[in-house]
Amino acid sequence: MHKLFNTYNFTNFSITKGNGSYLFDNKGKKYLDFSAGVAVNALGYNHSIINRSIKDQLKTGIMHLSGSQLHKYKTDLANILSKNSNKGDVFYSNSGAESIETAMKIARSVGSKNKKTQIISMTSSFHGRTLGALSLGHNKNYKSNIGPIPGDVIFCNFNDSKDLKKKINPKKTIAIIIEFVQGDGGVNICTKEFAKTIDDICKKFKILLIADEIQAGVGRTGKMFAYKNYSVSPDIITMAKGLGSGIPIGATIIKNTISKNFNIGFHGSTYGGGMLQTRIAYNVFNFINQKPFLTAVLEKSKILKLGLMKIKNEHEDKIKEVRILGLICGLEFHEKNYALKIFNTLMKKSLITTIVQGNTIRITPPLTVSKKEIKEGLKIIASSLSL
Ligand SMILES: Cc1ncc(COP(=O)(O)O)c(C=O)c1O
């Protein structure tokens, strides 16, 4: 019995510790974690980068500083995020949804000068659970029976250039928001052709491009930002999850052409940019942003892909599609509700995955997962499908 608000399907075991790609429960059972706290724990568990950052932070005696108080990590992290993306300015918050709210507020403010407030989002999109973020998400189940949510958002069919051209209204549309790899929607990967259409349209009509990098950013696709798999240049970038690799942090990067027009007081966040979280994120980002690390992500992705394709060939009747970019992968099944069934079987066999939309399980191991651990996970998946 517990007194937790019943909004999650809680596990029937309690976790006590973690190490590398593994979690351990209170009965000593060991789990291989191919969810990584829903694509958060980029460096897995008990990683020296995080541990050392926390120890170093303790030496300062500081737990909190106000938003206006500068410190080394606040500025250093902003500088590397900016340098490695659109050279913009950084606003810190605590979560993905908050970084989305920031992006949305900025886009609406830019548009308000010309009475343009419409934002185009994508079908199957997910951008968070606050009311503003929910308005940008496509899944109706997440936003029914909660009264009015902010409006003027329309949805374009993901990867459908024709639909986007039809839906754009240069007099109304201020921004397009996209996850270049949709996470919650079923691990749907943006095509190069669709990304080009978005880029052309944004440039032609001066529409802002918002890249939601909350799940697929920070090395997850083998590049520091998922949008870097395409020829696009986002005006606003939202980040969270892997950026803190377990410590809550959100960041919104805003191109200078936009950020220069905003004044003090436009936005704020009490805990945003704290010394602990920016220190950790700075060290995590630099650790991941190295060629050998990112090359290893792609090599491990190849092993995962080959293994899953082999399993698919052996189970054509069960697996409909394997979608993968770097270390974010979706396994879609034919039979209704099979994803839930296989998720439970995998859990019983000590492999943690996540269920997402579209009868799909999502695999997002820590980026530090070893090739041996990937093979171990593949074996568990193969044996579970044979049941
Ligand atoms: C693409 C994307 N955007 C936004 C969010 C919301 O992030 P948070 O749960 O930290 O508010 C998520 C969370 O899963 C996400 O995957």
The ligand as a Tripos MOL2 file, in Angstrom:
@<TRIPOS>MOLECULE
LIG
   16    16     1     0     0
SMALL
NO_CHARGES

@<TRIPOS>ATOM
      1 C1          9.9310   15.0980  -26.9400 C.3       1 LIG1
      2 C2          9.5110   15.4550  -25.5570 C.ar      1 LIG1
      3 N1          9.1520   16.7070  -25.2870 N.ar      1 LIG1
      4 C3          8.7810   17.0820  -24.0460 C.ar      1 LIG1
      5 C4          8.7330   16.1840  -23.0060 C.ar      1 LIG1
      6 C5          8.3150   16.6230  -21.6180 C.3       1 LIG1
      7 O1          9.3920   16.5570  -20.7600 O.3       1 LIG1
      8 P1          9.1570   16.5400  -19.1570 P.3       1 LIG1
      9 O2          8.4900   15.2490  -18.8390 O.co2     1 LIG1
     10 O3         10.5420   16.6620  -18.5880 O.co2     1 LIG1
     11 O4          8.3120   17.7130  -18.8350 O.co2     1 LIG1
     12 C6          9.1010   14.8630  -23.2440 C.ar      1 LIG1
     13 C7          9.0290   13.8520  -22.1690 C.2       1 LIG1
     14 O5          8.9430   12.6640  -22.3730 O.2       1 LIG1
     15 C8          9.4990   14.4800  -24.5530 C.ar      1 LIG1
     16 O6          9.8410   13.2260  -24.8340 O.3       1 LIG1
@<TRIPOS>BOND
     1     1     2 1
     2     2     3 ar
     3     2    15 ar
     4     3     4 ar
     5     4     5 ar
     6     5     6 1
     7     5    12 ar
     8     6     7 1
     9     7     8 1
    10     8     9 2
    11     8    10 1
    12     8    11 1
    13    12    13 1
    14    12    15 ar
    15    13    14 2
    16    15    16 1
@<TRIPOS>SUBSTRUCTURE
     1 LIG1         1 GROUP 0 **** ****
